[in-house]
Amino acid sequence: MTDKNKKWIDAKKKFRLSDTHIQMARELGMNPKKFGSLDNHKQERWKAPLPEFIEDIYFKTFKKETPDVIKKLK
């Protein structure tokens, strides 16, 4: 396991994201270290939950709901 994959695996566990959400975030060029500031902490009611945020940005960028191929992290 590379150091790069470890960051994504840690983010997946910490923010309870699926492989699909991780794949979308990677294709969007998102930084897993920044997920903490993007996540809704229940105090910021205007913020969408992180999985919904990733889905919205992905759809706006690529005009499709999910990636064609979903790669599992190892």
Residue, then its C-alpha position, 0 to 999 in steps of 0.5 A: m500500500t502506498d502512502k497516497n492510497k493510505k490517505w484515501i483509505d483513512a479518509k474513506k473510514k473516517f468520513r464513511l465514504s463508499d468506493t464510488h465516492i472515493q473514485m469520484a473525489r479522486e477523478l475530481g482531483m480532491n485532496p483527502k486532507k481537506f475533507g474535514s473542512l468540507d464535511n458537515h459537522k451538524q452545526e453548519r445546517w446549510k452544508a450538504p453531507l460530504p457524500e452528497f457534496i461529492e456527488d453534486i460536484y461530480f455531476k456538474t463537472f462530468k454530467k453523469e451520476t457515477p464513474d464508468v469504472i469503480k476501482k477498489l482501494k487496496 
